[in-house]
Amino acid sequence: MNERDLYADDWMEVNWCEWLSLNPTDDELTAILTDPGLYRVRHRDRDGLEYISQTERSIRGRVSALARNVYSEEMPFRDPHTAVPCLWAVRNRDRPAFEVSTATPSLATHNQDWKGLEEALITTARREMGESPTANFGRIISGYSQSGYRSDGYVGG
């Protein structure tokens, strides 16, 4: 397996949808299912994956919330989505070129299944890329300070 496989529509033997623009002004996000599932985010101008996650609720709802916040004018808080400040910083530095791909594998039926699949995907991506996806684990890219939680009131940038 090589890094390019991270983008494959059958990566990790999961049936992924085509890559869609993460820009909330595009209509592409309406094609995402409202089922529970997995999602991965990439930036067209950068190697590797920026973020991998899962939701036991609506993938479309979770991805739409991510998109709205990533494209906000100032760096958002870490809640309700801890990856948003880092993705916002990548967008701010490297231009808005995010894409998302989703999957709803039938083998996952409970929250533990979704979390297990998410961890397996992150582990595999880390092995292939030599580092974790950029926005996983609440990280921030160099040169930016991380926003706090809404209750803290601290906005990074």
N, C-alpha and C positions, 0 to 999 in steps of 0.2 A: 504494500500500500504506500502511496506517496501523497504529498500534500494536496495535489490536485483532486484526489479522491474525496477530500473533505467537502468538495462541491458537487459530487456525483449525486444523481437522483436515486441511487440505491446505496448510498454510503451506510456502512454498518448493517447492510441487509434490511434497511428501513426504506419504505417507499416514500420519498420526499417529493413535494410539489416543485414545480419550476420556480426559479428565483424571481421574486417580485420586488418592485421598488418599495422601499420603506417610507418614502415621502408621503405624508398624510394628505397632500393635495392631489395625489394620483388616485385613480379609482381602483387600482389593482388590489388593494387590501380587502375590498369587498368580496374577492374570490376566495378568501381564506375561510375555512370551515369554522363553525361555532362549537365544534366538539373539543374535548380535552386533547392535549397532544404536546408535541415537541416543536421547537423552532430554533433556527440557527441564523445568525446575522453575519454578513460579510460586507466589506467595503471594496468596491470595484478597483480602487487604486492601491490596495494594500494586500499583502499575502496573508493567508490563513483566515481563521474565523475570528470575529470580534466578540461574539457572544453565543452561548448555547444555553437553552433553558427549557422548561416544561411548565405546563399548567394543567391542573385537573378541572379547570373551568373552560371557558371559551378561548381558543387560540386567537380568533379574530379580535376579541375584546382586549386581550393581553397585548397583542402586537400593535393594535391601534393606539392603545395608551402609551406604549413605548414610543411609537412614531410621533405622536403629538408632542411628547415631552422632549424627545431628542431634537426636534426642530423648533423648540421655543427660543425666544430671544435671549434670555439669560439662563445660566446653568440652573437646572431644576434641582429640587431636593432629592434625597436618596429614597424617599418614600412617595408613592407606593412601589417604585421600581428601582432597586439598588444599582442597576447597570446604567441607568439613564445619565448620570453626571459624566461617566467615562465616555459613553457614546457621544454625548453632546460635545465633549472636548475634542474627540476625534473629528467630528463633523466641523467644528469650529476651526481646527488646524488644517485638516486635509480635504475639505469641501464636502458637500452632502452627496454621497454616492453609496448609500447603504442599500442592501438588498436583503430580503428575508425568504427563507424556505421553511415550510412546515410539514409535519407528518402526524398522522393519527394511527399508529400501529395497533392492530387489534389485540396483540399479545399483552398490552397494558390495560388493566381494568381497574386498578386501585391506585391510590396516591403513592404507595410504596413502589409499585411498578414504574410509575412515571419518574419518580426520583431516582430509582435504580438505573433506568435508561439514560436519564440526564447525566448521571455520574459516569456511566460507561462511555458516553459520547465525549464528555469533557476529558476523561482519561485518555481516550484514543487520540483526540485532537492534540492534547498536550504532548503525547509521544511523537506524533507526526510533525508538529510544529516546533518542538523543542521548548515550548512554554505554554502556559494556559491561555485560553482565549482572552483577548485584551480586557474585556469588561466583566469577566467572571470574578467572583470572590470580592466584590466591592472595591476593586482597584481603580486607580486614576492614572492617566498617562503623564509622563514627565512634563514639567512646566505648568501644570494646572493644580489647583487645590480643590479637594473634594468637598462638595456641599454636604451639610449635615442633614439630619432628619428635620422634617417640617417643625417639630416641637422645639428643636434647637434654634431655628431661625437663621442659621448660618448658610449663606449662599456662596458657593465657591466660584472659581473662574480661572 
